[in-house]
């Protein structure tokens, strides 16, 4: 009979590493959701319009604002959820579009409204689509970074 010995120490190391992955899954989830939220914010900010310098004819009103662009924020809800929103009160009107009354005089513009509906710019939808396209790469990179620590 042959004398056979089997060394299972490699499997024990693998078991320890997989247990470590399971213990650190929340930190991996947080890293992935942070990266996804950062990508979403970057796309949303890039697609958000900036106000142009406009002075009313009487010089009383002046408008040049990046308020809506600076109003994007992300808030962590839990380790798998980040809430991204724009806190500007008028952001939904710019994103989705809005009705207006033709003929109404707007002092800041120095003219009357001509259209009954202004189309939205869909900043949120564009950011969501870009984040969905990049999500596989973002998750793969985060997982690869985490798994690269296994060989050390």
PAVOZA-244466 format. One record per residue: residue number from 0; x, y, z of N, C-alpha, C, O, CB in turn. Coordinates in nm, 2 decimals. Glycine has a CB too. Layout:
REC   num       nx       ny       nz      cax      cay      caz       cx       cy       cz       ox       oy       oz      cbx      cby      cbz
REC   NUM        X        Y        Z        X        Y        Z        X        Y        Z        X        Y        Z        X        Y        Z
...
END
This chain:
REC   num       nx       ny       nz      cax      cay      caz       cx       cy       cz       ox       oy       oz      cbx      cby      cbz
REC     0     0.08    -0.12     0.00     0.00     0.00     0.00     0.09     0.12     0.00     0.19     0.13     0.06    -0.09     0.00     0.12
REC     1     0.03     0.23    -0.07     0.11     0.35    -0.08     0.07     0.44     0.04    -0.04     0.44     0.09     0.07     0.42    -0.21
REC     2     0.17     0.51     0.08     0.16     0.60     0.20     0.13     0.74     0.14     0.22     0.80     0.09     0.29     0.60     0.29
REC     3     0.00     0.79     0.15    -0.04     0.91     0.09    -0.07     1.01     0.20    -0.15     0.98     0.29    -0.16     0.89    -0.01
REC     4    -0.02     1.13     0.19    -0.05     1.24     0.28    -0.11     1.35     0.20    -0.06     1.39     0.10     0.07     1.28     0.37
REC     5    -0.21     1.41     0.26    -0.28     1.52     0.19    -0.27     1.65     0.28    -0.30     1.64     0.40    -0.43     1.49     0.16
REC     6    -0.22     1.75     0.22    -0.20     1.88     0.29    -0.32     1.97     0.26    -0.33     2.02     0.15    -0.06     1.95     0.26
REC     7    -0.40     2.00     0.36    -0.52     2.08     0.34    -0.50     2.23     0.39    -0.60     2.30     0.41    -0.64     2.02     0.40
REC     8    -0.38     2.27     0.42    -0.36     2.40     0.47    -0.40     2.51     0.38    -0.44     2.62     0.42    -0.21     2.42     0.51
REC     9    -0.38     2.48     0.25    -0.43     2.58     0.15    -0.58     2.61     0.15    -0.62     2.72     0.14    -0.39     2.53     0.00
REC    10    -0.65     2.50     0.18    -0.80     2.51     0.19    -0.83     2.59     0.32    -0.93     2.66     0.32    -0.87     2.38     0.19
REC    11    -0.76     2.57     0.42    -0.78     2.64     0.55    -0.75     2.79     0.53    -0.83     2.87     0.58    -0.69     2.58     0.66
REC    12    -0.65     2.82     0.45    -0.62     2.96     0.42    -0.73     3.02     0.34    -0.78     3.14     0.36    -0.49     2.98     0.34
REC    13    -0.78     2.95     0.24    -0.89     2.99     0.16    -1.02     3.01     0.24    -1.09     3.11     0.22    -0.92     2.89     0.04
REC    14    -1.05     2.92     0.33    -1.16     2.94     0.42    -1.15     3.06     0.51    -1.25     3.13     0.53    -1.17     2.81     0.51
REC    15    -1.03     3.09     0.56    -1.01     3.21     0.64    -1.03     3.34     0.56    -1.09     3.43     0.60    -0.86     3.21     0.70
REC    16    -0.98     3.34     0.43    -0.99     3.45     0.35    -1.14     3.48     0.31    -1.18     3.59     0.31    -0.91     3.44     0.22
REC    17    -1.21     3.37     0.28    -1.35     3.39     0.24    -1.43     3.43     0.36    -1.53     3.51     0.35    -1.41     3.26     0.19
REC    18    -1.39     3.38     0.48    -1.46     3.43     0.61    -1.43     3.58     0.63    -1.52     3.65     0.67    -1.41     3.35     0.73
REC    19    -1.31     3.62     0.60    -1.27     3.76     0.61    -1.35     3.85     0.51    -1.39     3.96     0.55    -1.12     3.78     0.58
REC    20    -1.37     3.80     0.39    -1.45     3.87     0.29    -1.59     3.88     0.34    -1.65     3.99     0.33    -1.45     3.79     0.16
REC    21    -1.65     3.78     0.40    -1.78     3.79     0.45    -1.79     3.88     0.57    -1.89     3.95     0.58    -1.83     3.65     0.49
REC    22    -1.69     3.89     0.65    -1.69     3.98     0.76    -1.68     4.13     0.72    -1.73     4.22     0.78    -1.58     3.95     0.86
REC    23    -1.61     4.15     0.61    -1.58     4.28     0.56    -1.67     4.32     0.44    -1.65     4.42     0.37    -1.44     4.30     0.51
REC    24    -1.78     4.25     0.42    -1.87     4.28     0.31    -1.93     4.42     0.32    -1.96     4.48     0.22    -1.98     4.17     0.30
REC    25    -1.96     4.46     0.44    -2.03     4.59     0.45    -1.93     4.70     0.41    -1.97     4.80     0.35    -2.07     4.61     0.60
REC    26    -1.80     4.69     0.44    -1.71     4.79     0.40    -1.69     4.79     0.25    -1.67     4.90     0.18    -1.57     4.77     0.47
REC    27    -1.70     4.67     0.19    -1.69     4.66     0.04    -1.81     4.72    -0.02    -1.81     4.80    -0.12    -1.68     4.51     0.00
REC    28    -1.93     4.70     0.04    -2.06     4.76    -0.01    -2.05     4.91     0.00    -2.09     4.98    -0.09    -2.18     4.71     0.07
REC    29    -2.00     4.96     0.11    -1.98     5.11     0.13    -1.89     5.17     0.02    -1.92     5.27    -0.03    -1.93     5.14     0.27
REC    30    -1.78     5.10     0.00    -1.69     5.15    -0.11    -1.75     5.16    -0.24    -1.74     5.25    -0.32    -1.56     5.07    -0.11
REC    31    -1.83     5.05    -0.28    -1.89     5.04    -0.41    -2.00     5.15    -0.42    -2.01     5.22    -0.52    -1.95     4.91    -0.43
REC    32    -2.08     5.16    -0.32    -2.19     5.26    -0.32    -2.13     5.41    -0.32    -2.19     5.49    -0.39    -2.29     5.25    -0.21
REC    33    -2.02     5.43    -0.25    -1.96     5.56    -0.25    -1.91     5.59    -0.39    -1.93     5.70    -0.44    -1.84     5.57    -0.15
REC    34    -1.85     5.49    -0.46    -1.80     5.52    -0.59    -1.91     5.54    -0.69    -1.90     5.63    -0.78    -1.71     5.40    -0.64
REC    35    -2.02     5.47    -0.68    -2.13     5.49    -0.77    -2.19     5.62    -0.74    -2.23     5.69    -0.84    -2.24     5.38    -0.74
REC    36    -2.21     5.67    -0.62    -2.26     5.80    -0.59    -2.17     5.91    -0.64    -2.22     6.01    -0.69    -2.28     5.81    -0.44
REC    37    -2.04     5.89    -0.63    -1.95     5.99    -0.68    -1.96     6.00    -0.83    -1.96     6.11    -0.89    -1.80     5.96    -0.64
REC    38    -1.97     5.89    -0.90    -1.99     5.89    -1.05    -2.12     5.96    -1.08    -2.13     6.04    -1.17    -1.99     5.75    -1.10
REC    39    -2.23     5.93    -1.01    -2.36     5.99    -1.04    -2.35     6.14    -1.02    -2.40     6.22    -1.10    -2.47     5.93    -0.94
REC    40    -2.29     6.19    -0.90    -2.28     6.33    -0.88    -2.20     6.40    -0.98    -2.23     6.51    -1.03    -2.21     6.35    -0.74
REC    41    -2.09     6.34    -1.03    -2.00     6.40    -1.13    -2.08     6.42    -1.26    -2.08     6.53    -1.32    -1.88     6.32    -1.16
REC    42    -2.16     6.32    -1.30    -2.24     6.33    -1.42    -2.36     6.43    -1.40    -2.38     6.51    -1.49    -2.30     6.19    -1.46
REC    43    -2.42     6.43    -1.29    -2.53     6.52    -1.26    -2.48     6.67    -1.26    -2.55     6.76    -1.32    -2.60     6.49    -1.13
REC    44    -2.37     6.69    -1.20    -2.32     6.83    -1.19    -2.27     6.87    -1.33    -2.30     6.99    -1.37    -2.19     6.83    -1.09
REC    45    -2.21     6.78    -1.41    -2.17     6.82    -1.54    -2.29     6.86    -1.63    -2.28     6.94    -1.72    -2.09     6.71    -1.61
REC    46    -2.41     6.79    -1.61    -2.53     6.81    -1.69    -2.62     6.93    -1.64    -2.72     6.96    -1.70    -2.61     6.69    -1.70
REC    47    -2.58     6.98    -1.52    -2.66     7.09    -1.46    -2.62     7.22    -1.52    -2.50     7.26    -1.52    -2.65     7.09    -1.31
REC    48    -2.72     7.30    -1.57    -2.69     7.43    -1.63    -2.64     7.53    -1.53    -2.68     7.52    -1.41    -2.80     7.48    -1.71
REC    49    -2.57     7.63    -1.57    -2.53     7.74    -1.49    -2.59     7.86    -1.54    -2.60     7.88    -1.66    -2.37     7.75    -1.49
REC    50    -2.65     7.94    -1.45    -2.72     8.07    -1.49    -2.62     8.16    -1.56    -2.50     8.17    -1.53    -2.78     8.13    -1.37
REC    51    -2.68     8.24    -1.66    -2.60     8.34    -1.73    -2.62     8.47    -1.66    -2.72     8.50    -1.59    -2.64     8.35    -1.88
REC    52    -2.52     8.56    -1.67    -2.54     8.69    -1.62    -2.65     8.77    -1.68    -2.65     8.79    -1.80    -2.40     8.77    -1.63
REC    53    -2.75     8.80    -1.60    -2.86     8.88    -1.66    -2.90     8.99    -1.56    -2.91     8.96    -1.44    -2.99     8.78    -1.68
REC    54    -2.90     9.11    -1.61    -2.94     9.23    -1.53    -3.07     9.28    -1.59    -3.07     9.31    -1.71    -2.82     9.33    -1.53
REC    55    -3.16     9.31    -1.51    -3.29     9.36    -1.55    -3.26     9.50    -1.61    -3.17     9.57    -1.57    -3.40     9.37    -1.44
REC    56    -3.35     9.55    -1.70    -3.33     9.68    -1.76    -3.32     9.80    -1.66    -3.25     9.89    -1.68    -3.45     9.71    -1.85
REC    57    -3.39     9.78    -1.55    -3.38     9.89    -1.45    -3.26     9.87    -1.35    -3.24     9.95    -1.26    -3.51     9.90    -1.37
REC    58    -3.19     9.76    -1.37    -3.07     9.73    -1.29    -3.10     9.68    -1.15    -3.01     9.66    -1.07    -2.99     9.85    -1.28
REC    59    -3.23     9.66    -1.12    -3.27     9.62    -0.99    -3.25     9.47    -0.96    -3.21     9.43    -0.85    -3.42     9.65    -0.97
REC    60    -3.26     9.38    -1.06    -3.24     9.24    -1.05    -3.12     9.19    -1.12    -3.09     9.24    -1.23    -3.37     9.16    -1.10
REC    61    -3.04     9.11    -1.06    -2.92     9.05    -1.12    -2.92     8.90    -1.09    -2.95     8.86    -0.98    -2.79     9.12    -1.06
REC    62    -2.89     8.83    -1.19    -2.89     8.68    -1.18    -2.77     8.62    -1.25    -2.75     8.63    -1.37    -3.02     8.62    -1.24
REC    63    -2.68     8.56    -1.17    -2.57     8.48    -1.22    -2.54     8.38    -1.12    -2.48     8.41    -1.01    -2.44     8.57    -1.26
REC    64    -2.59     8.26    -1.14    -2.59     8.16    -1.03    -2.55     8.03    -1.07    -2.58     7.98    -1.18    -2.73     8.16    -0.96
REC    65    -2.47     7.96    -0.98    -2.44     7.82    -0.99    -2.51     7.75    -0.88    -2.47     7.64    -0.84    -2.28     7.80    -0.99
REC    66    -2.61     7.81    -0.82    -2.68     7.75    -0.71    -2.72     7.61    -0.73    -2.70     7.52    -0.64    -2.80     7.84    -0.67
REC    67    -2.79     7.58    -0.84    -2.84     7.45    -0.86    -2.72     7.35    -0.88    -2.73     7.24    -0.84    -2.93     7.45    -0.99
REC    68    -2.62     7.39    -0.94    -2.50     7.30    -0.96    -2.44     7.27    -0.83    -2.39     7.16    -0.81    -2.40     7.37    -1.06
REC    69    -2.43     7.37    -0.74    -2.37     7.35    -0.61    -2.46     7.27    -0.51    -2.42     7.24    -0.40    -2.32     7.48    -0.55
REC    70    -2.59     7.26    -0.55    -2.69     7.20    -0.46    -2.70     7.05    -0.46    -2.78     6.99    -0.39    -2.82     7.26    -0.48
REC    71    -2.61     6.98    -0.54    -2.61     6.84    -0.55    -2.55     6.78    -0.42    -2.44     6.83    -0.38    -2.54     6.78    -0.67
REC    72    -2.61     6.68    -0.36    -2.55     6.62    -0.24    -2.58     6.48    -0.23    -2.68     6.43    -0.28    -2.59     6.70    -0.11
REC    73    -2.49     6.40    -0.16    -2.52     6.26    -0.14    -2.52     6.23     0.01    -2.44     6.29     0.09    -2.40     6.17    -0.21
REC    74    -2.61     6.15     0.05    -2.63     6.12     0.19    -2.64     5.96     0.21    -2.72     5.90     0.14    -2.76     6.18     0.25
REC    75    -2.55     5.91     0.29    -2.55     5.77     0.31    -2.67     5.73     0.40    -2.69     5.78     0.51    -2.42     5.72     0.38
REC    76    -2.75     5.63     0.35    -2.87     5.58     0.43    -2.82     5.46     0.51    -2.85     5.45     0.63    -2.99     5.55     0.34
REC    77    -2.76     5.36     0.45    -2.70     5.25     0.51    -2.58     5.20     0.43    -2.54     5.27     0.33    -2.81     5.13     0.54
REC    78    -2.53     5.08     0.46    -2.41     5.04     0.38    -2.43     5.00     0.24    -2.34     4.99     0.16    -2.35     4.92     0.45
REC    79    -2.56     4.99     0.20    -2.59     4.96     0.06    -2.67     5.07    -0.01    -2.70     5.05    -0.13    -2.67     4.83     0.05
REC    80    -2.70     5.18     0.05    -2.78     5.28     0.00    -2.72     5.42     0.02    -2.69     5.46     0.13    -2.92     5.27     0.05
REC    81    -2.72     5.50    -0.09    -2.68     5.64    -0.08    -2.78     5.72    -0.15    -2.82     5.68    -0.27    -2.53     5.66    -0.15
REC    82    -2.84     5.82    -0.09    -2.94     5.90    -0.15    -2.87     6.03    -0.21    -2.80     6.10    -0.14    -3.05     5.95    -0.04
REC    83    -2.89     6.04    -0.34    -2.83     6.16    -0.41    -2.95     6.25    -0.45    -3.05     6.20    -0.51    -2.75     6.11    -0.54
REC    84    -2.94     6.38    -0.42    -3.04     6.47    -0.46    -2.99     6.61    -0.48    -2.88     6.64    -0.44    -3.15     6.47    -0.34
REC    85    -3.08     6.69    -0.54    -3.05     6.83    -0.56    -3.14     6.91    -0.47    -3.26     6.89    -0.48    -3.06     6.88    -0.71
REC    86    -3.09     6.99    -0.38    -3.17     7.06    -0.28    -3.22     7.19    -0.33    -3.29     7.26    -0.25    -3.09     7.07    -0.15
REC    87    -3.19     7.23    -0.45    -3.24     7.36    -0.50    -3.39     7.35    -0.52    -3.44     7.25    -0.57    -3.17     7.40    -0.64
REC    88    -3.47     7.45    -0.47    -3.61     7.44    -0.48    -3.67     7.42    -0.62    -3.78     7.37    -0.63    -3.67     7.56    -0.41
REC    89    -3.60     7.47    -0.72    -3.65     7.47    -0.85    -3.58     7.37    -0.94    -3.61     7.36    -1.06    -3.62     7.61    -0.92
REC    90    -3.51     7.28    -0.88    -3.43     7.17    -0.96    -3.53     7.08    -1.03    -3.50     7.04    -1.15    -3.34     7.09    -0.87
REC    91    -3.64     7.04    -0.97    -3.73     6.95    -1.04    -3.79     7.02    -1.16    -3.82     6.95    -1.26    -3.84     6.91    -0.94
REC    92    -3.81     7.15    -1.16    -3.87     7.22    -1.28    -3.77     7.22    -1.39    -3.81     7.21    -1.51    -3.91     7.36    -1.24
REC    93    -3.64     7.24    -1.36    -3.54     7.24    -1.46    -3.52     7.10    -1.52    -3.50     7.08    -1.64    -3.40     7.30    -1.41
REC    94    -3.52     7.00    -1.43    -3.50     6.86    -1.47    -3.62     6.81    -1.55    -3.60     6.75    -1.66    -3.48     6.77    -1.35
REC    95    -3.74     6.83    -1.51    -3.86     6.77    -1.57    -3.93     6.86    -1.67    -4.01     6.81    -1.75    -3.95     6.73    -1.46
REC    96    -3.90     6.99    -1.67    -3.98     7.08    -1.75    -4.09     7.14    -1.67    -4.13     7.09    -1.56    -4.03     7.01    -1.88
REC    97    -4.15     7.25    -1.72    -4.26     7.31    -1.65    -4.34     7.40    -1.74    -4.30     7.44    -1.85    -4.20     7.40    -1.53
REC    98    -4.46     7.42    -1.70    -4.55     7.51    -1.77    -4.53     7.66    -1.73    -4.48     7.68    -1.62    -4.70     7.47    -1.74
REC    99    -4.56     7.75    -1.81    -4.55     7.89    -1.78    -4.66     7.96    -1.86    -4.72     7.91    -1.96    -4.41     7.95    -1.81
REC   100    -4.69     8.09    -1.82    -4.79     8.16    -1.88    -4.73     8.26    -1.99    -4.66     8.35    -1.95    -4.87     8.24    -1.77
REC   101    -4.76     8.23    -2.11    -4.71     8.32    -2.22    -4.76     8.46    -2.20    -4.88     8.48    -2.17    -4.75     8.26    -2.36
REC   102    -4.68     8.55    -2.23    -4.71     8.69    -2.21    -4.68     8.76    -2.08    -4.68     8.88    -2.07    -4.86     8.71    -2.23
REC   103    -4.64     8.67    -1.98    -4.61     8.73    -1.85    -4.47     8.79    -1.86    -4.38     8.74    -1.92    -4.60     8.61    -1.74
REC   104    -4.46     8.91    -1.80    -4.33     8.99    -1.81    -4.24     8.94    -1.69    -4.28     8.93    -1.58    -4.36     9.14    -1.80
REC   105    -4.11     8.91    -1.73    -4.01     8.87    -1.63    -3.91     8.98    -1.62    -3.83     9.00    -1.71    -3.95     8.73    -1.67
REC   106    -3.90     9.05    -1.51    -3.81     9.16    -1.49    -3.66     9.12    -1.51    -3.58     9.20    -1.57    -3.83     9.23    -1.36
REC   107    -3.62     9.01    -1.46    -3.48     8.97    -1.47    -3.44     8.95    -1.62    -3.33     8.98    -1.66    -3.46     8.84    -1.39
REC   108    -3.53     8.89    -1.69    -3.51     8.87    -1.84    -3.53     9.00    -1.92    -3.47     9.02    -2.02    -3.59     8.76    -1.89
REC   109    -3.61     9.08    -1.87    -3.64     9.21    -1.94    -3.73     9.18    -2.06    -3.73     9.26    -2.16    -3.52     9.28    -1.98
REC   110    -3.81     9.07    -2.06    -3.90     9.04    -2.17    -4.01     8.95    -2.12    -4.02     8.91    -2.01    -3.82     8.97    -2.28
REC   111    -4.10     8.93    -2.22    -4.22     8.85    -2.19    -4.20     8.70    -2.23    -4.12     8.67    -2.32    -4.34     8.90    -2.26
REC   112    -4.26     8.61    -2.16    -4.25     8.47    -2.19    -4.33     8.44    -2.32    -4.44     8.50    -2.34    -4.31     8.38    -2.07
REC   113    -4.28     8.35    -2.40    -4.34     8.32    -2.53    -4.39     8.18    -2.53    -4.49     8.15    -2.61    -4.25     8.34    -2.64
REC   114    -4.33     8.08    -2.47    -4.37     7.94    -2.47    -4.46     7.91    -2.35    -4.44     7.96    -2.24    -4.24     7.85    -2.47
REC   115    -4.55     7.81    -2.38    -4.64     7.77    -2.27    -4.57     7.65    -2.19    -4.61     7.63    -2.08    -4.77     7.72    -2.32
REC   116    -4.47     7.58    -2.25    -4.41     7.48    -2.18    -4.26     7.48    -2.21    -4.22     7.50    -2.33    -4.47     7.34    -2.22
REC   117    -4.18     7.47    -2.11    -4.03     7.46    -2.12    -3.99     7.32    -2.10    -4.02     7.26    -1.99    -3.96     7.56    -2.02
REC   118    -3.92     7.26    -2.19    -3.88     7.12    -2.18    -3.77     7.11    -2.07    -3.69     7.20    -2.05    -3.82     7.07    -2.32
REC   119    -3.77     6.99    -2.00    -3.67     6.97    -1.90    -3.54     6.93    -1.96    -3.53     6.88    -2.08    -3.72     6.86    -1.81
REC   120    -3.43     6.94    -1.88    -3.30     6.90    -1.93    -3.26     6.76    -1.89    -3.16     6.71    -1.94    -3.20     7.00    -1.87
REC   121    -3.34     6.70    -1.80    -3.33     6.56    -1.76    -3.19     6.52    -1.71    -3.12     6.43    -1.75    -3.36     6.47    -1.88
REC   122    -3.14     6.61    -1.62    -3.00     6.59    -1.56    -3.00     6.46    -1.48    -2.90     6.39    -1.49    -2.97     6.71    -1.47
REC   123    -3.10     6.43    -1.41    -3.10     6.31    -1.33    -3.10     6.18    -1.41    -3.03     6.09    -1.38    -3.22     6.31    -1.23
REC   124    -3.18     6.18    -1.52    -3.19     6.06    -1.60    -3.06     6.04    -1.68    -3.02     5.93    -1.69    -3.30     6.08    -1.71
REC   125    -2.99     6.15    -1.72    -2.86     6.13    -1.79    -2.76     6.08    -1.69    -2.68     5.99    -1.72    -2.82     6.27    -1.84
REC   126    -2.76     6.13    -1.57    -2.66     6.08    -1.46    -2.69     5.94    -1.43    -2.60     5.86    -1.41    -2.67     6.17    -1.34
REC   127    -2.82     5.90    -1.42    -2.85     5.76    -1.39    -2.81     5.67    -1.50    -2.75     5.56    -1.47    -3.00     5.75    -1.36
REC   128    -2.83     5.71    -1.62    -2.79     5.62    -1.74    -2.64     5.61    -1.74    -2.59     5.50    -1.77    -2.84     5.68    -1.87
REC   129    -2.57     5.71    -1.72    -2.42     5.71    -1.72    -2.37     5.62    -1.61    -2.27     5.54    -1.63    -2.36     5.85    -1.71
REC   130    -2.43     5.63    -1.49    -2.39     5.55    -1.38    -2.42     5.40    -1.40    -2.34     5.31    -1.36    -2.46     5.60    -1.25
REC   131    -2.53     5.37    -1.46    -2.57     5.23    -1.49    -2.46     5.17    -1.59    -2.42     5.06    -1.58    -2.71     5.22    -1.55
REC   132    -2.43     5.26    -1.69    -2.33     5.21    -1.79    -2.19     5.18    -1.72    -2.12     5.09    -1.76    -2.31     5.31    -1.90
REC   133    -2.16     5.26    -1.62    -2.03     5.25    -1.56    -2.03     5.16    -1.44    -1.92     5.13    -1.38    -1.98     5.38    -1.52
REC   134    -2.15     5.11    -1.40    -2.16     5.04    -1.27    -2.08     4.91    -1.27    -2.02     4.87    -1.17    -2.30     5.01    -1.24
REC   135    -2.08     4.83    -1.38    -2.01     4.71    -1.38    -1.86     4.73    -1.36    -1.80     4.66    -1.29    -2.04     4.63    -1.52
REC   136    -1.81     4.83    -1.43    -1.67     4.86    -1.42    -1.63     4.91    -1.28    -1.53     4.87    -1.22    -1.62     4.97    -1.52
REC   137    -1.72     4.99    -1.22    -1.69     5.04    -1.09    -1.69     4.93    -0.98    -1.60     4.92    -0.90    -1.80     5.15    -1.05
REC   138    -1.79     4.84    -0.99    -1.80     4.72    -0.90    -1.68     4.63    -0.92    -1.63     4.58    -0.83    -1.93     4.65    -0.92
REC   139    -1.65     4.60    -1.05    -1.53     4.51    -1.08    -1.40     4.57    -1.02    -1.33     4.50    -0.96    -1.52     4.49    -1.23
REC   140    -1.38     4.70    -1.04    -1.26     4.76    -0.99    -1.25     4.75    -0.84    -1.14     4.72    -0.78    -1.25     4.90    -1.03
REC   141    -1.36     4.78    -0.77    -1.36     4.77    -0.62    -1.34     4.63    -0.57    -1.26     4.61    -0.48    -1.50     4.82    -0.57
REC   142    -1.40     4.53    -0.64    -1.38     4.39    -0.60    -1.24     4.35    -0.63    -1.18     4.27    -0.55    -1.48     4.30    -0.68
REC   143    -1.18     4.39    -0.75    -1.04     4.35    -0.78    -0.95     4.41    -0.68    -0.85     4.34    -0.64    -1.01     4.40    -0.92
REC   144    -0.97     4.54    -0.64    -0.89     4.60    -0.54    -0.89     4.52    -0.41    -0.79     4.50    -0.34    -0.93     4.74    -0.52
REC   145    -1.01     4.48    -0.37    -1.03     4.41    -0.25    -0.96     4.27    -0.26    -0.89     4.23    -0.16    -1.17     4.39    -0.21
REC   146    -0.98     4.20    -0.37    -0.93     4.07    -0.38    -0.77     4.07    -0.40    -0.71     3.97    -0.37    -0.99     4.00    -0.50
REC   147    -0.72     4.18    -0.45    -0.57     4.19    -0.46    -0.50     4.18    -0.33    -0.39     4.15    -0.32    -0.54     4.32    -0.53
REC   148    -0.57     4.21    -0.22    -0.51     4.20    -0.09    -0.50     4.06    -0.04    -0.43     4.03     0.05    -0.60     4.28     0.02
REC   149    -0.57     3.97    -0.11    -0.57     3.82    -0.07    -0.43     3.76    -0.10    -0.38     3.68    -0.02    -0.67     3.74    -0.15
REC   150    -0.36     3.81    -0.20    -0.24     3.75    -0.24    -0.12     3.80    -0.15    -0.01     3.75    -0.15    -0.20     3.78    -0.38
REC   151    -0.15     3.89    -0.06    -0.05     3.95     0.02    -0.04     3.88     0.16     0.04     3.91     0.24    -0.07     4.10     0.05
END
